Every structure is written in structure tokens, then in C-alpha cells.
Amino acid sequence: MSKEIIFGLSLVLFLAVYLCFVSVTSKSSQLSEPQKMINDPDWTLIWSDEFEGEEINMNNWRFDIGNRNGWGNAELQYYTEGKNVHLDNGMLVIEARREDILINDRLFNYTSSRLKTEGKFSFQYGKIEARIKFPYGKGLWPAFWMLGDNFRYVGWPMCGEIDIVEFLGHDKWTIYGTIHGPNYSGSRGIGGKFRLDQTDSQPFTEDFNTFGIIWNEKEIIWYVNDTIYHRVKRKVIEDQNKLWVFDREFFLILNLAVGGYWPGYPDFDTPFPARMYVDYVRVYQMQQ
């Protein structure tokens, strides 16, 4: 193969990865800078999992199982049915492991878990948050997110996706929040990011932080602890002749992926087992 062809292929691969990165770091909200969050006393807790007890509450959760062609992102992990998740001192622990597992004559080198409330709990609008500590290491990709409950009928991205928080294991100071819908999905997802001040903060891998959104018929607002860092308004999307698909019920997802186009892939320095700790997940709605 000629050097020109090799260079061309390398450039295409670089641009593909770059576009995936740009999609969730672009400032497409109406926020010029982070804002302090004002707590509204009218929020009422309608659903939660505090992860107390000895076993996961399967009335709340079910597992996604398998790899499904890398889940559309060239991910490496095989999601098991409960093998890589447990409760520990009032916390949910999702554990990614470097281990071989042979499934239908295909060898996977990593296992992990992905939990969802699909078929158990869906809702429309509210304040949704989780208190999480993320694992550190190249190629780790934990997330707390949502899909429209019509996913199995209309597919992705028509169902809509709200990424409440995503984290890349090689950068312990930064988080991302994104939405995906028709004509603004994948590399064109509409997202923002928040980076901690390293002078007076612990990284996201060293301490728990609260990540959430406020979602209503007009907009979605992302926050971490008491700071709003991203906002997307329905009118702005529709003024661009794009379809707003966030006006129906969604379900929750927690997962720890290994590898993918965006986070890159583990190396020999990536620590395994890698653990994502979740203290709680809570959903509030406004009092009528």
C-alpha cells in the first residue's frame, strides 16, 4: 500500500475521531458561562434507588446483555447479566474487568454491566440526578443517560437520547452532557462540557459529585452539584428545522463501557478492575 493511501486512511480515521470529540464539546447552549443553580422547593421525589440492602432491586432495573456490534461505538466490553455489578455499603458498584469470555465462538477481552429501567420505570419531565464517582483510566467510558421509551419501535436517534453525564477515563477533570435526535446525532449531537477548577477541587475520580438535568417542555438544563453548565432550548432546535423528540417518556441507563471511538482504548496502564460507584439515582417532578 502506498504512503499516500496510508496517509489518506489515517487522516480519515483522525477526522472521524475528532468529529466525535467535537460533537460533545461544542458550546451549542445559550450559556456563555456556568451559572449557580437555584433550588426550587416544589420538587417532589417520585422515584429513587438508594441502593440499600444486599441485592439490586430488580423491580427497578434490568440488564442489557452482550456486545451488539460494539453498541454502535466500537466498544470492547461484553455486558453480563449481573456478574459485574453489586451493592456495597449503600452504593451500586459497576465493575469493568479485563478478562476473556467466549460467546458464540467470539472472544471478548473485557466484561462490564449496563443497567436500565426500560419496562420498569419511564417518565416525562422532571429533575433527574445521580451521585457518582467515576473510575480513572484510558479507554473507560462511564455514563448516566436516558432513551425514549419508544426506542424499540422507532429506533435511534428518532427515540431521542439525553446524556445526563458522560466521562472519559483519561481526563479526570471534565464531564459532558449531550442530546441526540434526528439530524443531530452521533458526531452532530448537541452538547456542552464542564471542567473542574484544579486549584480547589478534587477530580471526578476522587470524590462523589451530583450530576443531573432539569427537563421540561421548553428546554433541558444540565448541572453538576450546584452549577448549571449547559442548556438547550426547544425553540432553538426547532428554529433550525430539527425535530424536538424530548416530549415523551424516557427510561434511565447506567453503564461502564470499555473502549470506543470517542474515549479511545485501554492500554497497559489502565487499571482493572475499574469501578463506577453510584450512591443514588433520584427523579423529581414539580408539585401540581
C-alpha positions, 0 to 999 in steps of 0.5 A, a space after each residue: 500500500 502506498 504512503 499516500 493511501 496510508 496517509 489518506 486512511 489515517 487522516 480519515 480515521 483522525 477526522 472521524 475521531 475528532 468529529 466525535 470529540 467535537 460533537 460533545 464539546 461544542 458550546 451549542 447552549 445559550 450559556 456563555 458561562 456556568 451559572 449557580 443553580 437555584 433550588 426550587 422547593 416544589 420538587 417532589 421525589 417520585 422515584 429513587 434507588 438508594 441502593 440499600 440492602 444486599 441485592 439490586 432491586 430488580 423491580 427497578 432495573 434490568 440488564 442489557 446483555 452482550 456486545 451488539 456490534 460494539 453498541 454502535 461505538 466500537 466498544 470492547 466490553 461484553 455486558 453480563 447479566 449481573 456478574 459485574 455489578 453489586 451493592 456495597 455499603 449503600 452504593 451500586 458498584 459497576 465493575 469493568 474487568 479485563 478478562 476473556 469470555 467466549 460467546 458464540 465462538 467470539 472472544 471478548 477481552 473485557 466484561 462490564 454491566 449496563 443497567 436500565 429501567 426500560 419496562 420498569 420505570 419511564 417518565 416525562 419531565 422532571 429533575 433527574 440526578 445521580 451521585 457518582 464517582 467515576 473510575 480513572 483510566 484510558 479507554 473507560 467510558 462511564 455514563 448516566 443517560 436516558 432513551 425514549 421509551 419508544 426506542 424499540 419501535 422507532 429506533 435511534 436517534 428518532 427515540 431521542 437520547 439525553 446524556 445526563 453525564 458522560 466521562 472519559 477515563 483519561 481526563 479526570 477533570 471534565 464531564 459532558 452532557 449531550 442530546 441526540 435526535 434526528 439530524 443531530 446525532 452521533 458526531 452532530 449531537 448537541 452538547 456542552 462540557 464542564 471542567 473542574 477548577 484544579 486549584 480547589 477541587 478534587 477530580 471526578 475520580 476522587 470524590 462523589 459529585 451530583 450530576 443531573 438535568 432539569 427537563 421540561 417542555 421548553 428546554 433541558 438544563 444540565 448541572 453538576 452539584 450546584 452549577 448549571 453548565 449547559 442548556 438547550 432550548 426547544 425553540 432553538 432546535 426547532 428554529 433550525 428545522 430539527 425535530 424536538 423528540 424530548 416530549 415523551 417518556 424516557 427510561 434511565 441507563 447506567 453503564 461502564 463501557 470499555 473502549 470506543 471511538 470517542 474515549 479511545 482504548 485501554 492500554 497497559 496502564 489502565 487499571 482493572 478492575 475499574 469501578 463506577 460507584 453510584 450512591 443514588 439515582 433520584 427523579 423529581 417532578 414539580 408539585 401540581 
